[in-house]
Amino acid sequence: MTPDPAAARPDPDALLASLRAAEARARRGHLKVFLGMCPGVGKTYAMLRAAQQERAAGTDVVVGLVETHGRSETEALLSGLTVLPRKVIAHRGTELTELDLEAVRARRPRLVLVDELAHTNAPGSRHTKRWQDVVELLEAGIDVLTTLNIQHVESRADAVHQITGAVQQETVPDSVLDLADELELVDLTPETLRERLQDGKVYLGERAAAARENFFQESHLSALRELALRYTAERVDRQLRELRASTTKQTVWRSGERLLVGVGSSPFSTQLVRWTRRLAAAQGAPWLAVHVEPVTPPSPEAQKLLDRNLALARELGAEIVVSPGPDIAAALVRAALQHNATQIVVGKPRHAWWTRYLPGGSLVDRIIRLGGNIDVYVVPAETGGRPLTLDDLDHELRSGAGEYAWAAGTVAALTLAATLLPANYYLAAGLVYLLAVILLSLRVGRGPVLMAGVLSAVTWNFLFIPPRFTFRIEKIEDGLLFGTYFVVALVAGQLTSRIRAQALAERRREGRATALFNLTRALAEARSLDEAVFAALRQADALFNARTSLLLAVGDGELAPHYAGSLALDDKERGVADWVFRHRRPAGRFTDTLPAAGAFYLPLVRENHAVGVLGVAVPREASLTLAQRDLLEAFARQLALSVEREHLRDASEREKLLAESEKLHRVLLDSVSHELRTPLAVIGSALENIQDAPPELRAELVREARSAAGRLNRLVGNLLDQTRLESGALRPRLDWCDARDLVNAAVDGVRDSLAVHPLEIVVPEDLPPLRMDFALTEQALANLLLNAARHTPDGTPVFLTAGLERDGRRVFFTVADRGPGFPLAMRERLFKKFERGDAARAGGLGLGLSLVRGFVTAQGGEVMVGENPGGGAVFTIYLPHTAPQNPPPE
């Protein structure tokens, strides 16, 4: 059969709509935040003005929610903009209005205005916070303009509290502001803002007077203004760094001063750090402390001094940067270019005069030569310091005695072997020496290579180049050959040694990156926090050859160890961990704080608060290098992110649960009040009219009142029975019953409701006595009959059947009807509390079927719902049955 080409051709409109939907899903919305130091600076006005500009440019702009606070000049800017109606939410007898998130998504504009980002939504909203609404709109591909005050930024809330004394209950996480593509500062001087307050443009009446004397004090406003300006400047600085990282221009941009100081294991570094801090404070500039990691790890004494210097720099406010690399000068200049540092602070060389003739000159000379337009401050050392030793030289020239012995032995062995060659083979001897120098550079440091090059050149000249046993060279070609050999040996050896050192540094860097990648992947693949912690601690154990422990915050500032830890903590170690948690600073072994501890402890910090502590205990004879501690800090940050993600997930679940509980509470309250009010109104009306009613109407009024009272009695009984079921107070009283009496009692209880339905009852005459709770089973059957009567059309029959299964182990009661029935997906949830069928009539709480299941389950039975073959629904109660040994008397 040939397919129809027209049928196979895709619909162009449907295809275009699909492509647009895919593009919208792939595109994240553009977020612009108007930031102010406090209320009244004109954030909403600036946002509306930007919206009018976008509208004039042809952009589809709608107002999702804007608070004008009755200001006429602000309301005037709403002219011409499409304003979406707000969502009305009833809460505790009042009506609250919020952003209608569903309406915005359905309207799908290009740009939407959402005022007051830190606002807390009314109970019953989809999200607790308005910033969550904004994030959802951004994920839907909708651009958003919003406003925010600096006191509502999470990382600045503590500072605002210290300045003004006001506790901020509504905050926005900094991670949300990181999503902002633009941040515009709306600024006013404190004097102008206080004038606006005086003119009633911020608050009115007594509220304005109170604000002027408290929050709007000029000192408070100046401090808040500085906070807003600094926050904006930090964001611009971060963007500048990112922009510079994407360029290849090898120079600094003097958009602002930034200082950099090199920190090592020398006692002089302490003086440099303090001098740089004073200079940075005088200039009001940020500063960095950079440590260039050597190829060979430092000694324990040097490592301790280095840790002390870096700890001092961190305490004084420096940003710590560790840069691997064999060349200190190049590494410092590279760090300055990466962080846009305009000034480098180094110590004045205290080396002897001969050090200036080393390759490249002194450290200061190389920094000046490589630094370009970077300013270099040379600070003289304090007088009375220790004399210069060889250990103060560049670490590239430092090597152990074994390496020098290895280089000297190699030259000596080759010399003995070359003496066996004929005298005219001196060129071959030189080539062998050259090969030896290059091979040595693969094994030893630069100092031994330099010594081997000089020693081999002198030996070759003295023993092999004619005339032998002299340092004189007679032939010009031999002189050129010797000079060339000397230069080639030194250059080749130095280059090879540098490449080897760089390879070692790159391998270490690759090892750290691989460890972080493996950790990040393990944390991302973990399905729970326990899995993430277990994977992270096992990786740390293997990577650092250590035992680890993780303590997480529980309750009110208490720490509880996670079961995945391999390190058991005693009371002393727990005390160190508690200190780290409270002060959010590392402590323990390898630090100056509580150094007698057996482990090194790091806080897990997120948004200026600790969520846990990571403890690492390496063997007593081992130590943690600076690079390893940096890697551990990265591990701690990743773990902190996982813990925070788990907390956010739990908080989201709790918010959903609270929202559902609030919704259920509201529905239940509305339903109960309605169900109670209706029969009470009938009873009240009947009693009010029965005295003056004619005799022929009194019987009708009494009947209606009796029916309403029965309905009210059933409602209260259902609520009480549901409470008894949930509290476990319901205990069935089993006794021998007659099935016909049970069925008749159930029918009599709901006869009024069954008046408009033909009822067919089938109970076998030979059905034996049944052992069950008569009252509970009667009420279950009555609820099923009442359910069939209420939710099926008038005049349709209801069927009630009882019987015994063939094996005699169960008795069944079936209630069937000819109503609309229930879809398969709805049948299980019918037995939940407050659940009603989709086609159910108005009225009722949805407790009937829940009570039926509870009453039947309490007796060890079950209730099933199915489809009636002739149309409608079938409810079947199964109860266990055992034939009586001695039948009860009639």
ZAMARGU-4260 file (C-alpha; in steps of 0.2 Angstrom, whole numbers, plus 5000, padded with zeros to 4 digits):
<rodrens>
0) 5000/5000/5000 | 5007/5017/4994 | 5008/5030/5008 | 4999/5046/5005 | 5013/5060/5003
5) 5001/5073/5010 | 4998/5063/5025 | 5017/5060/5028 | 5021/5079/5025 | 5023/5087/5042
10) 5012/5102/5047 | 5022/5118/5045 | 5013/5127/5059 | 5016/5112/5071 | 5034/5110/5066
15) 5037/5129/5069 | 5028/5128/5086 | 5039/5113/5091 | 5055/5122/5086 | 5050/5138/5095
20) 5046/5127/5111 | 5063/5118/5109 | 5072/5135/5108 | 5063/5142/5123 | 5068/5126/5133
25) 5086/5128/5128 | 5086/5147/5131 | 5088/5153/5149 | 5079/5170/5152 | 5089/5186/5155
30) 5089/5192/5172 | 5092/5211/5177 | 5092/5216/5195 | 5090/5234/5201 | 5099/5235/5217
35) 5097/5249/5230 | 5104/5252/5247 | 5086/5253/5256 | 5068/5257/5252 | 5064/5273/5243
40) 5079/5275/5232 | 5069/5273/5216 | 5072/5255/5211 | 5054/5252/5205 | 5054/5268/5196
45) 5070/5263/5187 | 5063/5246/5183 | 5047/5254/5175 | 5058/5266/5165 | 5068/5252/5158
50) 5052/5243/5154 | 5045/5258/5144 | 5061/5258/5134 | 5060/5240/5130 | 5042/5242/5125
55) 5047/5257/5114 | 5059/5245/5106 | 5046/5233/5101 | 5048/5220/5115 | 5033/5211/5122
60) 5033/5217/5140 | 5020/5213/5154 | 5019/5218/5172 | 5018/5202/5183 | 5019/5211/5199
65) 5024/5229/5203 | 5022/5238/5220 | 5019/5257/5217 | 5015/5261/5235 | 5003/5274/5229
70) 5017/5285/5222 | 5009/5295/5207 | 5025/5296/5197 | 5028/5278/5198 | 5010/5273/5193
75) 5012/5285/5178 | 5025/5274/5171 | 5013/5259/5171 | 5004/5268/5156 | 5004/5257/5141
80) 5011/5242/5149 | 5001/5226/5150 | 4997/5222/5168 | 4992/5204/5172 | 4979/5201/5186
85) 4986/5195/5202 | 4982/5178/5210 | 4971/5180/5225 | 4974/5168/5239 | 4963/5166/5254
90) 4972/5165/5271 | 4965/5165/5288 | 4950/5175/5283 | 4959/5188/5272 | 4963/5189/5254
95) 4981/5191/5249 | 4987/5194/5231 | 5003/5187/5223 | 5011/5185/5207 | 5001/5173/5195
100) 5015/5162/5190 | 5004/5151/5179 | 4996/5166/5170 | 5014/5173/5166 | 5019/5156/5159
105) 5003/5154/5149 | 5005/5172/5142 | 5023/5169/5139 | 5030/5187/5136 | 5047/5191/5131
110) 5050/5201/5147 | 5041/5202/5163 | 5042/5214/5178 | 5043/5206/5195 | 5045/5218/5210
115) 5053/5214/5227 | 5063/5199/5224 | 5065/5194/5242 | 5046/5194/5246 | 5039/5179/5255
120) 5024/5172/5246 | 5007/5169/5254 | 5004/5151/5261 | 4996/5140/5247 | 5008/5147/5233
125) 5018/5136/5223 | 5034/5142/5230 | 5038/5149/5247 | 5049/5164/5240 | 5046/5175/5225
130) 5064/5172/5220 | 5059/5154/5217 | 5045/5161/5205 | 5058/5171/5196 | 5070/5156/5194
135) 5056/5146/5186 | 5052/5160/5174 | 5070/5161/5169 | 5071/5142/5166 | 5055/5144/5155
140) 5065/5156/5144 | 5057/5172/5150 | 5067/5188/5153 | 5064/5196/5170 | 5067/5213/5178
145) 5066/5214/5197 | 5072/5224/5212 | 5081/5221/5228 | 5088/5230/5243 | 5106/5226/5249
150) 5100/5221/5266 | 5090/5207/5258 | 5106/5199/5250 | 5110/5183/5261 | 5129/5187/5262
155) 5126/5205/5268 | 5112/5201/5280 | 5123/5200/5295 | 5132/5216/5291 | 5116/5225/5290
160) 5110/5218/5306 | 5126/5224/5315 | 5124/5242/5307 | 5106/5245/5309 | 5101/5232/5323
165) 5087/5226/5311 | 5085/5207/5308 | 5082/5203/5290 | 5069/5189/5289 | 5068/5189/5270
170) 5084/5186/5261 | 5089/5180/5243 | 5104/5168/5241 | 5119/5175/5233 | 5118/5160/5220
175) 5102/5168/5214 | 5111/5184/5211 | 5125/5175/5202 | 5111/5171/5189 | 5109/5189/5185
180) 5115/5195/5168 | 5114/5213/5173 | 5115/5222/5190 | 5111/5240/5190 | 5114/5251/5206
185) 5101/5263/5210 | 5110/5276/5221 | 5105/5291/5231 | 5114/5301/5244 | 5108/5299/5262
190) 5103/5318/5262 | 5092/5316/5247 | 5084/5300/5253 | 5080/5308/5270 | 5072/5323/5261
195) 5061/5310/5251 | 5057/5302/5268 | 5052/5319/5275 | 5042/5323/5259 | 5032/5307/5262
200) 5039/5298/5246 | 5045/5283/5256 | 5033/5281/5271 | 5019/5291/5278 | 5014/5298/5295
205) 5020/5290/5311 | 5029/5276/5301 | 5040/5289/5292 | 5044/5298/5308 | 5049/5281/5316
210) 5060/5276/5301 | 5069/5293/5301 | 5074/5290/5319 | 5079/5272/5317 | 5083/5263/5301
215) 5085/5279/5291 | 5098/5288/5301 | 5111/5296/5291 | 5125/5285/5298 | 5115/5269/5294
220) 5111/5275/5276 | 5129/5279/5273 | 5135/5262/5278 | 5121/5254/5268 | 5126/5264/5253
225) 5144/5258/5255 | 5138/5240/5256 | 5128/5242/5240 | 5143/5251/5231 | 5155/5237/5237
230) 5144/5223/5232 | 5142/5231/5214 | 5161/5234/5213 | 5165/5216/5218 | 5153/5210/5205
235) 5161/5221/5192 | 5178/5215/5197 | 5173/5197/5196 | 5166/5200/5178 | 5182/5209/5174
240) 5192/5194/5179 | 5182/5183/5169 | 5184/5194/5154 | 5202/5195/5156 | 5203/5176/5157
245) 5196/5175/5140 | 5209/5186/5132 | 5227/5183/5128 | 5233/5201/5132 | 5248/5200/5143
250) 5246/5216/5153 | 5236/5222/5168 | 5221/5234/5166 | 5223/5248/5179 | 5204/5249/5182
255) 5209/5248/5201 | 5224/5245/5212 | 5227/5227/5217 | 5243/5221/5227 | 5252/5205/5226
260) 5265/5198/5238 | 5275/5182/5236 | 5275/5172/5252 | 5287/5158/5255 | 5295/5148/5270
265) 5307/5163/5274 | 5305/5172/5290 | 5306/5188/5280 | 5289/5184/5272 | 5281/5188/5288
270) 5288/5206/5286 | 5282/5207/5268 | 5265/5201/5272 | 5263/5215/5285 | 5270/5228/5274
275) 5259/5224/5260 | 5244/5224/5272 | 5248/5242/5277 | 5250/5247/5259 | 5234/5239/5254
280) 5225/5248/5268 | 5232/5265/5264 | 5227/5263/5246 | 5210/5255/5250 | 5214/5241/5238
285) 5212/5222/5239 | 5228/5211/5239 | 5234/5193/5236 | 5247/5182/5244 | 5254/5170/5231
290) 5265/5155/5236 | 5274/5147/5221 | 5275/5128/5225 | 5292/5121/5222 | 5296/5105/5213
295) 5303/5096/5228 | 5292/5097/5244 | 5299/5108/5258 | 5306/5101/5275 | 5294/5100/5290
300) 5302/5116/5298 | 5300/5125/5281 | 5282/5119/5279 | 5277/5125/5297 | 5285/5142/5293
305) 5276/5143/5277 | 5259/5138/5285 | 5261/5152/5298 | 5265/5165/5285 | 5250/5160/5274
310) 5239/5160/5290 | 5244/5177/5294 | 5240/5183/5277 | 5223/5175/5277 | 5220/5183/5294
315) 5225/5200/5288 | 5212/5199/5273 | 5223/5192/5259 | 5216/5181/5245 | 5228/5165/5245
320) 5234/5159/5229 | 5245/5144/5226 | 5253/5143/5209 | 5264/5128/5204 | 5279/5131/5193
325) 5298/5129/5194 | 5301/5148/5190 | 5296/5159/5204 | 5297/5175/5195 | 5287/5169/5180
330) 5274/5162/5192 | 5272/5178/5201 | 5270/5188/5185 | 5258/5175/5179 | 5247/5176/5194
335) 5248/5195/5193 | 5241/5195/5175 | 5228/5182/5180 | 5221/5192/5195 | 5225/5209/5187
340) 5237/5214/5201 | 5245/5231/5197 | 5258/5230/5210 | 5270/5216/5216 | 5279/5217/5232
345) 5295/5208/5234 | 5309/5208/5247 | 5326/5217/5243 | 5339/5204/5238 | 5351/5199/5252
350) 5362/5188/5241 | 5380/5190/5238 | 5387/5200/5223 | 5390/5184/5213 | 5371/5179/5213
355) 5368/5193/5201 | 5378/5183/5188 | 5367/5168/5189 | 5356/5164/5174 | 5343/5178/5172
360) 5349/5188/5187 | 5341/5189/5204 | 5323/5186/5207 | 5319/5205/5207 | 5328/5207/5191
365) 5318/5194/5183 | 5301/5200/5190 | 5305/5218/5183 | 5310/5211/5166 | 5294/5200/5165
370) 5282/5211/5173 | 5279/5224/5159 | 5268/5238/5166 | 5266/5230/5183 | 5274/5241/5197
375) 5287/5232/5208 | 5290/5237/5226 | 5306/5231/5234 | 5305/5230/5253 | 5322/5230/5262
380) 5324/5216/5275 | 5325/5220/5293 | 5342/5223/5301 | 5349/5209/5312 | 5343/5195/5302
385) 5352/5179/5300 | 5366/5178/5287 | 5363/5172/5269 | 5365/5153/5266 | 5364/5143/5251
390) 5346/5138/5256 | 5341/5156/5252 | 5345/5154/5234 | 5332/5150/5221 | 5325/5133/5224
395) 5328/5128/5206 | 5347/5128/5210 | 5345/5118/5226 | 5348/5100/5226 | 5353/5086/5238
400) 5371/5081/5241 | 5366/5064/5232 | 5362/5072/5216 | 5379/5082/5216 | 5388/5065/5220
405) 5378/5057/5206 | 5383/5070/5193 | 5401/5070/5198 | 5402/5051/5198 | 5395/5051/5181
410) 5408/5063/5174 | 5422/5053/5182 | 5416/5036/5175 | 5415/5043/5158 | 5432/5051/5160
415) 5440/5034/5164 | 5431/5026/5150 | 5436/5040/5138 | 5455/5038/5142 | 5454/5021/5133
420) 5451/5030/5117 | 5465/5034/5105 | 5471/5052/5106 | 5463/5058/5090 | 5446/5053/5096
425) 5444/5068/5107 | 5428/5073/5097 | 5419/5057/5102 | 5424/5060/5120 | 5415/5077/5119
430) 5400/5070/5112 | 5399/5057/5125 | 5401/5071/5139 | 5387/5081/5130 | 5375/5066/5130
435) 5379/5063/5148 | 5374/5081/5153 | 5358/5079/5144 | 5354/5062/5152 | 5358/5069/5169
440) 5346/5083/5167 | 5332/5070/5167 | 5337/5064/5184 | 5345/5078/5194 | 5342/5096/5197
445) 5348/5112/5189 | 5363/5114/5201 | 5370/5097/5198 | 5367/5099/5179 | 5376/5115/5179
450) 5391/5107/5189 | 5391/5092/5177 | 5392/5104/5162 | 5406/5115/5169 | 5416/5099/5176
455) 5414/5090/5159 | 5420/5105/5149 | 5435/5108/5160 | 5439/5089/5160 | 5437/5087/5141
460) 5448/5102/5138 | 5462/5097/5150 | 5463/5078/5146 | 5457/5076/5128 | 5459/5092/5118
465) 5477/5095/5111 | 5488/5099/5118 | 5483/5087/5132 | 5485/5090/5151 | 5484/5109/5148
470) 5470/5122/5147 | 5477/5129/5132 | 5468/5127/5115 | 5479/5130/5100 | 5467/5127/5085
475) 5454/5139/5081 | 5442/5125/5077 | 5445/5117/5093 | 5442/5133/5102 | 5425/5135/5093
480) 5421/5117/5097 | 5424/5119/5115 | 5415/5135/5117 | 5400/5128/5107 | 5400/5112/5118
485) 5401/5123/5134 | 5385/5133/5128 | 5376/5118/5121 | 5379/5107/5137 | 5373/5121/5149
490) 5358/5126/5138 | 5352/5109/5134 | 5354/5103/5152 | 5345/5118/5159 | 5331/5117/5146
495) 5329/5098/5149 | 5329/5101/5168 | 5316/5114/5167 | 5305/5103/5156 | 5306/5089/5168
500) 5302/5101/5183 | 5287/5108/5173 | 5282/5090/5169 | 5282/5086/5188 | 5272/5101/5192
505) 5259/5097/5178 | 5258/5079/5184 | 5254/5086/5202 | 5241/5098/5195 | 5234/5084/5184
510) 5232/5073/5199 | 5223/5087/5209 | 5211/5090/5194 | 5208/5072/5192 | 5204/5070/5211
515) 5192/5084/5210 | 5184/5078/5194 | 5182/5060/5202 | 5175/5068/5218 | 5163/5079/5208
520) 5157/5065/5197 | 5154/5054/5212 | 5144/5067/5221 | 5134/5071/5205 | 5130/5052/5203
525) 5125/5050/5221 | 5107/5047/5224 | 5107/5053/5242 | 5118/5062/5254 | 5124/5046/5262
530) 5130/5039/5246 | 5139/5056/5242 | 5148/5056/5259 | 5153/5038/5258 | 5161/5041/5241
535) 5170/5057/5246 | 5177/5050/5262 | 5183/5034/5253 | 5192/5044/5240 | 5200/5055/5253
540) 5206/5040/5262 | 5214/5033/5247 | 5221/5050/5240 | 5229/5056/5257 | 5233/5039/5264
545) 5222/5045/5279 | 5207/5041/5290 | 5193/5053/5288 | 5178/5059/5298 | 5163/5070/5293
550) 5152/5078/5307 | 5136/5086/5301 | 5126/5099/5309 | 5110/5093/5317 | 5097/5102/5328
555) 5103/5118/5336 | 5121/5119/5332 | 5125/5101/5337 | 5137/5090/5327 | 5134/5071/5324
560) 5147/5060/5315 | 5142/5052/5299 | 5143/5033/5299 | 5154/5033/5284 | 5169/5040/5293
565) 5184/5029/5296 | 5191/5040/5310 | 5184/5038/5327 | 5184/5054/5337 | 5186/5055/5356
570) 5180/5069/5367 | 5196/5079/5364 | 5194/5078/5345 | 5176/5082/5346 | 5180/5097/5356
575) 5192/5103/5342 | 5178/5099/5329 | 5166/5110/5339 | 5178/5124/5339 | 5180/5123/5320
580) 5162/5122/5318 | 5158/5138/5329 | 5172/5149/5322 | 5172/5142/5304 | 5191/5141/5303
585) 5203/5126/5301 | 5211/5120/5317 | 5220/5105/5323 | 5236/5097/5318 | 5247/5107/5305
590) 5239/5123/5311 | 5243/5136/5325 | 5226/5133/5333 | 5224/5117/5344 | 5240/5109/5336
595) 5240/5095/5348 | 5225/5087/5340 | 5227/5071/5331 | 5218/5076/5315 | 5217/5091/5304
600) 5199/5099/5304 | 5191/5109/5290 | 5174/5118/5291 | 5161/5115/5278 | 5155/5133/5275
605) 5141/5139/5264 | 5134/5156/5264 | 5143/5162/5279 | 5137/5147/5290 | 5145/5131/5294
610) 5135/5115/5289 | 5148/5102/5295 | 5167/5098/5299 | 5179/5087/5289 | 5192/5079/5299
615) 5208/5071/5291 | 5221/5061/5301 | 5237/5056/5292 | 5250/5044/5299 | 5260/5052/5313
620) 5276/5052/5303 | 5268/5060/5288 | 5262/5078/5285 | 5250/5087/5274 | 5258/5099/5261
625) 5250/5115/5256 | 5244/5108/5240 | 5236/5094/5249 | 5228/5106/5261 | 5221/5116/5246
630) 5214/5100/5239 | 5206/5095/5255 | 5198/5113/5256 | 5191/5109/5238 | 5185/5093/5245
635) 5177/5102/5259 | 5168/5115/5248 | 5161/5101/5237 | 5155/5092/5252 | 5147/5108/5258
640) 5138/5110/5242 | 5131/5092/5243 | 5126/5095/5261 | 5117/5111/5256 | 5109/5103/5241
645) 5102/5090/5253 | 5096/5103/5265 | 5088/5113/5251 | 5080/5097/5245 | 5073/5093/5262
650) 5067/5111/5264 | 5058/5110/5247 | 5050/5094/5253 | 5045/5101/5269 | 5038/5117/5260
655) 5028/5105/5248 | 5022/5095/5263 | 5017/5111/5272 | 5009/5118/5257 | 4999/5102/5255
660) 4995/5102/5273 | 4989/5120/5272 | 4979/5116/5257 | 4971/5100/5265 | 4968/5110/5281
665) 4959/5123/5271 | 4949/5111/5261 | 4944/5101/5276 | 4939/5117/5285 | 4929/5123/5271
670) 4921/5106/5268 | 4917/5102/5287 | 4910/5120/5289 | 4899/5118/5274 | 4893/5100/5279
675) 4889/5106/5296 | 4881/5122/5291 | 4869/5113/5279 | 4860/5101/5291 | 4861/5114/5305
680) 4852/5127/5294 | 4839/5114/5289 | 4836/5109/5308 | 4836/5128/5313 | 4823/5132/5299
685) 4812/5118/5303 | 4812/5122/5322 | 4809/5140/5317 | 4794/5137/5306 | 4786/5122/5315
690) 4776/5132/5328 | 4767/5143/5315 | 4766/5130/5301 | 4749/5122/5297 | 4747/5104/5304
695) 4749/5096/5287 | 4767/5104/5285 | 4773/5100/5303 | 4776/5081/5298 | 4786/5086/5283
700) 4796/5098/5293 | 4799/5085/5307 | 4804/5073/5293 | 4817/5085/5286 | 4824/5090/5303
705) 4826/5071/5307 | 4834/5068/5290 | 4846/5083/5293 | 4850/5077/5311 | 4854/5060/5304
710) 4866/5067/5291 | 4874/5078/5305 | 4875/5063/5316 | 4884/5053/5302 | 4896/5067/5298
715) 4901/5069/5316 | 4902/5050/5318 | 4913/5048/5303 | 4925/5062/5309 | 4926/5053/5326
720) 4928/5036/5318 | 4942/5043/5307 | 4951/5050/5323 | 4949/5033/5331 | 4957/5024/5317
725) 4972/5036/5315 | 4975/5035/5334 | 4974/5016/5335 | 4960/5017/5348 | 4948/5006/5337
730) 4948/4988/5343 | 4935/4976/5335 | 4924/4966/5346 | 4921/4950/5337 | 4905/4940/5340
735) 4894/4928/5331 | 4882/4937/5319 | 4868/4933/5307 | 4871/4940/5290 | 4853/4944/5287
740) 4852/4954/5303 | 4868/4963/5298 | 4861/4968/5280 | 4844/4973/5287 | 4852/4985/5300
745) 4863/4993/5287 | 4849/4996/5275 | 4838/5003/5289 | 4851/5016/5293 | 4851/5023/5275
750) 4833/5019/5270 | 4829/5038/5267 | 4844/5040/5255 | 4839/5024/5246 | 4821/5029/5243
755) 4824/5034/5225 | 4834/5018/5221 | 4827/5001/5219 | 4837/4989/5231 | 4839/4971/5227
760) 4846/4960/5242 | 4853/4943/5239 | 4858/4933/5255 | 4858/4914/5255 | 4846/4906/5267
765) 4859/4893/5272 | 4873/4906/5276 | 4880/4900/5293 | 4883/4912/5307 | 4898/4924/5305
770) 4911/4930/5318 | 4914/4948/5315 | 4911/4965/5323 | 4893/4969/5320 | 4894/4988/5322
775) 4909/4990/5312 | 4903/4979/5298 | 4886/4987/5298 | 4893/5004/5297 | 4905/4999/5282
780) 4890/4992/5273 | 4880/5008/5277 | 4893/5019/5270 | 4894/5008/5254 | 4875/5009/5252
785) 4875/5028/5255 | 4889/5030/5243 | 4880/5021/5229 | 4864/5031/5233 | 4872/5048/5232
790) 4883/5046/5217 | 4872/5037/5205 | 4857/5044/5195 | 4840/5043/5203 | 4830/5027/5198
795) 4845/5016/5195 | 4846/5000/5205 | 4858/4996/5219 | 4862/4978/5223 | 4868/4971/5240
800) 4874/4953/5240 | 4881/4942/5254 | 4889/4925/5252 | 4903/4913/5257 | 4917/4908/5245
805) 4919/4890/5239 | 4933/4886/5251 | 4924/4893/5265 | 4938/4904/5271 | 4931/4921/5267
810) 4914/4929/5268 | 4910/4943/5256 | 4897/4957/5255 | 4895/4966/5238 | 4887/4983/5234
815) 4885/4986/5216 | 4877/5000/5206 | 4873/5006/5189 | 4882/5023/5191 | 4896/5030/5180
820) 4909/5019/5189 | 4927/5023/5192 | 4942/5023/5180 | 4956/5011/5184 | 4969/5025/5189
825) 4956/5032/5202 | 4952/5016/5211 | 4966/5015/5223 | 4966/5033/5228 | 4947/5031/5232
830) 4951/5024/5249 | 4962/5038/5254 | 4956/5052/5266 | 4946/5066/5258 | 4947/5059/5241
835) 4932/5060/5230 | 4928/5053/5213 | 4930/5065/5198 | 4912/5064/5194 | 4906/5065/5212
840) 4891/5077/5217 | 4895/5092/5228 | 4894/5088/5246 | 4903/5076/5258 | 4920/5075/5265
845) 4927/5060/5256 | 4929/5050/5272 | 4916/5036/5268 | 4927/5024/5259 | 4942/5028/5270
850) 4932/5022/5285 | 4926/5007/5275 | 4944/5001/5273 | 4948/5005/5290 | 4934/4996/5298
855) 4937/4980/5287 | 4956/4980/5289 | 4954/4981/5308 | 4945/4964/5307 | 4958/4957/5296
860) 4949/4958/5280 | 4950/4969/5264 | 4939/4979/5252 | 4940/4979/5233 | 4933/4990/5220
865) 4929/4984/5202 | 4918/4987/5187 | 4900/4980/5186 | 4898/4970/5170 | 4882/4979/5167
870) 4889/4996/5170 | 4893/5005/5186 | 4905/5000/5201 | 4906/4985/5213 | 4913/4986/5230
875) 4917/4970/5239 | 4921/4967/5257 | 4930/4951/5261 | 4931/4945/5279 | 4940/4930/5286
880) 4928/4915/5291 | 4930/4900/5301 | 4915/4888/5303 | 4909/4888/5322 | 4913/4871/5331
885) 4897/4874/5342 | 4885/4885/5332 | 4877/4898/5343 | 4859/4895/5348 | 4845/4903/5338
</rodrens>
